[in-house]
């Protein structure tokens, strides 16, 4: 696990800390990868944290390490596909800290394959985790954020939400749904003082391939893209927290992905044709 002392500067999150001085956050998928980096970044800033992960052993190890370092941590083993488990955990954390300021729906899985190549059970699996897991997290957190009269919800999607590259139909669809859900909630909850942000990172070094479903060649291709990235999960965590603290709804990372985001908005048909051409080149 990364050392707790190698952190971003306090100034990086000054705006986020000022907005939520009681510093109470709950994070799903907190046992490794981006989730763990978010935990470390917020712990260094003095936030009280609720950690939720389905890997009991990994979660216990993170809790033990951070508790020994003096960070205020409560760990909750559970599965985001089980609404009751997640709701009970969020309620318990909020009850222990007299409220909740920040909810980060981070848990997710990856898959590849064209429409007809993906088994129906695999469609259900990825929808239950990547989409319904976010729905369950939002529903669990909103009552507490509403009671505060302010709060921040961060939903982790992917650049796949708008890039929609071929061969990733189930993954793209779930991440696009998280984008749409987040935009809808941003409008629905604004009067309650709740900010909703959706994060859409490109490839970065993470543990996403641990649960990957798809062919061996697809896994290897994804691994090469991840390994080629020079954008570590710690930087993703830092940048998304800093940007969310500024009040942004759409957070596209790294900066190099932002051009594609704008091109998809301005020239959607051209982007679709571009990805189709790239696929044909790859097959030739």
N, C-alpha and C positions, 0 to 999 in steps of 0.2 A: 504494500500500500504506500502511496506517496507520502513523504514526510510532511507533517502538518506545518513545519516552519517555512517551507518553500512556497510562499503564498504571494498573490497579487498584493499591491499596497492597499492600505486602508482607504486611500483617496479614490481608488477605482470604484468603490461602492458607496461613496459618500452620499449620493443622492438617494439611493435605495435605503440606506440606513436612516437617513433623516426622515424619509416618508413613513417608515415603520420602526419607530424607536423601541418598541417592545420585542421586535425581532423573533417572531415565531413562525417557523416554516415546516411544511410536511412535504416529503419527496418520495415518489414511487420509483421502483427500479433503482434503489439507492445503494445496492451492494457492490456495484462495479461500474466501470466505464464512465460515461458522462454523469450518471446519477451520483456516483461516488465523488467525482470531481466537484459537483455542485455542493455536496455535503461538506467537503473539505473547505471550499471557498467560503461558504456561509459560516461554518464553525469558526474559522479564523476571525471572522467579523463579529463574533460573539452572539450568533443566533442560537436559540434553542431549537432543536431539530427533532422531527419525527421521521424515522426511516422505515420504509416499507419495501419488502423484497420477498420473493418466493423461495430463494435459496437460503435456507435456514442457517446452514453452517457459515456461509460467507457473511450473512448479515450479523451473526453473532460475533464473528471475528472483527468486523468493522466497529461494532458497538463496543467491544472490549478495548480495542486500540484507542478509540477516541475518548471513551470514558476515562481510561488510564491517563490520557493526556489532559484531562480536566475539562473536556467539552461537554455541555449539557445535551445528552442524546437519549432518546427513547426509541427502541427498535420494535417493530411489529412485523413478524413473519406473516405472509399472506399472499394471495393471488388477486391481481387486479380484475380478473374475469369474474370474481365473486363479489358482487356489490355489497353484500352484508359484511364480509370480512373487511373490506376497505372502509366502509362507513363506520364500523365499530372502532377501527384503528384511528381514524381521523377524529371521531368524537372523543375518544380516550385522550388523545394528545391535546386537543383543544380544551378538554375539561381539566387536564393537569396544568395547563398554562393560561387558563382564563381567556382563551380565544385563539385565533389563527390569523396571521397576516398574509402569508404567502403559501400557495399551493402549487407544486410543480408536478405535473403529470408527465413523467419521463419514461416509464416502463414501455418497452416495445420490442418487437421481433422483426426479422427480415425473411424474405422469401423471393424466389424468382420463378419465372416460367410464363409462357404465353397462356392466354385464356383457356384453351382446350387441354393444356398440359397440366394444369393445376387441379388436383382432386378437390371435390366439393368439401371434404373434411378439412383440407388445408385452407380453403377460403374461410370456413367458419372459424378455424383456429386463429388466423391472423386478424380477422375482423373482431373477434372477441377480445383480443389483447390490444391491438393498436387503436381501434376505435372505441369499443365498448369500455375498455379499461379507462380511457380518457373520460368518457361519459360518466362512469361510476365515480371517478375522482372528482369531477366537477360537481356532481350532485351531492357528494359527501361534504365538499368544502363550502359551497355557496351559502348555506344557512349560517355558518360561522362568520364568513366574510360580511354577509349582510348585517349581522348583529353588530359588527365593528363599525359599520358605516363607511368602511373603506377596506381595500384589500387588493391583492394582486394574484391572478391566476396565470401561470405560464404553462402552455401546452407544447410539448416537443413533437414537432412533425418532422419534415425532411424536405430538402430541395426536390425530392421526388413528388411532392405535393403539386408542383407546377411544371417540373421538367418532363415528367411522364415518358421516360425512355421505354422503348419496346422491351419485352421480355421480363417485365416487372409489374405485371398488371395488378396483382393482388396487393402488393406493397404500395404501389402508386395510388391505388384507389383508397386505401385506408388513410394514407397521409393526406391526400386531397380532402378526405372527409374531415380530418382533424382541422385542416385549414378552414374549411367552411363552417364547421362547428364553432371554432374560435371567433371567427368574424361575426357570426350570429350572436354569440354570447357577449362579445364586446359591445354590441348595440343594446342587447337586452339588459345588461347589468350596469350600464354606465350611470343610470339614475341612482343606483344604489352605491355609487362611489367605487365600484369594483373595476379595475383595469384587467383586461384579458389580452395576453400577448401570445403569439404563435411563433415558434422558432423553426426555421427551415435551413438547417445546415447541409452543406455538401459533404462529400466523403471526409471523414477524419478518423484518427486512430481510436478504436473503441472495441468493446467486446460483443458487438452486435452479431457477429458470425457464430457465436456459441450456440444459438438456437436456430440457425439458418436452415430453411427448407428449400431444396432445389437440387439441381444436378451438380455433380462434382465439378464440371467445367465452369458452371455459373458461380459456384463458391470460389473457385480459384480466381476467376476474373474479378469478383468483388474483393477478394483478399489483395490482389495486385493493386487495385485502385486505393484501397485503404492504406496499404503499406507505402504507396507512393505519396500519400498526403504528408505535408509538412505542418499540418494544423492539428496539434494535439488536443485531446479532450479537455485538458486543463484550460487551454486558451478559449475553447468553445464556451466552457462554463463561465469564465471571466467575462467574455464579451457579451454573452446573452444576459447575464445579470446586470451588467453595467447599462446595456441598451434598454432593457426592460425598466430599469430604474428611471430612465428618462421619459417613460410613458409611451413607448412605441408599441403599436399593435403587431406589425409585421417585422420580424427580425430574420434577415437572410444573412447567413454566414458561410464562409468568410467574405470579405469585400469582393473578391473576384467572382462570386456567384450572383452578385447583385445586378450585373449587366444582363445575365440570362433571365432573372426575375422580371426586369423591366421589358426586355424584348418579348417575353411571353405575354405580358400585359398589352403591349403595343401591337405586336405582330403574331398573334396566336397561330394562325394558319401556317406561317412561314416556319415557326418552331416545330410544328408537327411534321412538316415536310423535311426539315433538317434531320430530325431524329430517324425518320424513315430512311433517308439516304444513308445515314451513318450505319444503320443496321444492314443495309444492302452491301455496303462496302466491307463490313465485317464478315459477311457470308461469302464474299468473293475471294 
